[in-house]
Amino acid sequence: TLPVGQAYLCSNVYRPLTVETRSPVRFQVGPRAIPHIRHLQKYLRAPLPPGRRFYFTAPNGVSLGFSAASLWEFKEMLGTIPLDSLKYHQQRGDFERWIQKTLGDNELAAQVHKLSAGNGNAEILRQALRELVTYRYDELDVLV
């Protein structure tokens, strides 16, 4: 009868949670920090179907002919994509949206969102993106 996202914390009858509380405690479950472990290898390396890949375009919307089919490919492509395309996608929130909605990694998406694509140096943006994605990839890769 609990709403989605809530749970009960129960203790052994002989060892109550606190002196004041001897009954179960209801709480809100926090967001998942990493993708489900069973799907982690697929998330990191397995290619996504064409409709779910990230397609890099120039600022005028013309395709560059490059796509990333996994987090690993995305990480590798960040080093070769033209800077104007990188800045264009970051300003529009394309990277964040793809990472969140397609890869399901809310934590990485939030970190990418914090990066500025304003009037700053696009090469610094590239380095920051590569560092974030590489760190996250390495962090998850050890769990596989």
N, C-alpha and C positions, 0 to 999 in steps of 0.2 A: 504493500500500500504506500510505499515511499515514492515521492516524485523522482524522476530521472535525475541522476547526479547527486543523490543523497544516500547516506548509509548510516548504520548503527554501529557504534563501538561497544562491544560487550565484554564483560570480564567474568572470570571464574566466580561462582557464587561465594566461595570461601575467601576470595581476595577482591573486595570491592574496588572500583576505580578510585574513589575518594571516600572519605568518611561520610561526607554529605550526600554523595550520589551512589546509590546502590543499584540503580537501574541503568539500562543502556543509554548511551549518549548519542543523540542524533547530530550529524554533521554534513557539511557540503564537501563533496569530493573535488579536489583541485584538478586543474587541467593536466593532461598527459605531457610529460617533459620530453619524451622520445617516442618515435613511432613504435608500434607494437613489435616486440622482439621477433616474433615469427616472420614478420614482413620486412625486417631490417635489411637483409641482404638484397631483397628486391628493390627497396627504396634507394640503396646506395649505388648499385651497379646494373641491375636488370633494366633493359630498355623499355621505356613506356611506348604504348602504341602511338602512331603518328598524330592522332588528334589530341594527345595529352602532352606532347613535347613542347619545349620552349623554343619558339622561332624568333631569331634575331632579325631585326629590320633596321634600316636607316631611318633617320628622323623624318624623311618624307614618306615613310610607310612602305618603301620598296624592300622586298626580302633580300637579305644578304646571302641566302643560300646555306645558312648554318642553323642547326637546331641541336638542342641538348635533350637527350632521351633519358637521362638519369642525373642524380646529384653529382656523380663523378664526372660525367661529360660536361655538366654546367660549370663545375669547378675548373676544368681544363679549358673550356671555351673563354672564360673570363680573361685569360691572358692574351687572347688573339683578336677579340672583337674590337672593331674601331671605337675609339674613345667617344665619338659623337653618338654612336649607337648605344653605348653603355650608359651615357648620361641621359639620353632620351628615354630609355627603358626605366631607369631609376626615377626620373622625374615623374613619370606616369604611374609609378607603383607596380609596373609589370612584374619585376622580379619577386617582390613581396607577395603579390597575388598568386603567382605560379607556385611559389614555395609553400604558401599556406593552403591553397585550394587543391592543387594537384598532388604535391608531395605530402601534405598534411603535417608539416613541421611548423607549428605556430611559434615556437621559440626562435628558430632561425628567421622566420618571416618578421618577427618583431625587431630583431637585431638589424636586419636589412632595412627596415622602415626607418630606423633611427639615423641611418647614413644620409648625409646631405648631398644632393645633386645640384645644388644652387650654382652660384657663379664661381665656385671653387675649382681647383685644379682637377680635371677629369682623370689624370693619372693617379692622383691620390685616392680618388673614388675607386678606381680599378684595384689598387693595392688593398684598400680597406675591404672591398667585396671579396677579393681572393682570400684574404686572411680570415674573414668571418666564415666563409663557406669551407675553406680547408680545415679550420679548427673544428667546425661542426662535423664534417666528414670523418676526420680522424677520431673525434670523440665517440661517434657512433660505430665506426669500424671496429674498435676494440671489443664492442659488445657482441659482435656477430660470431 
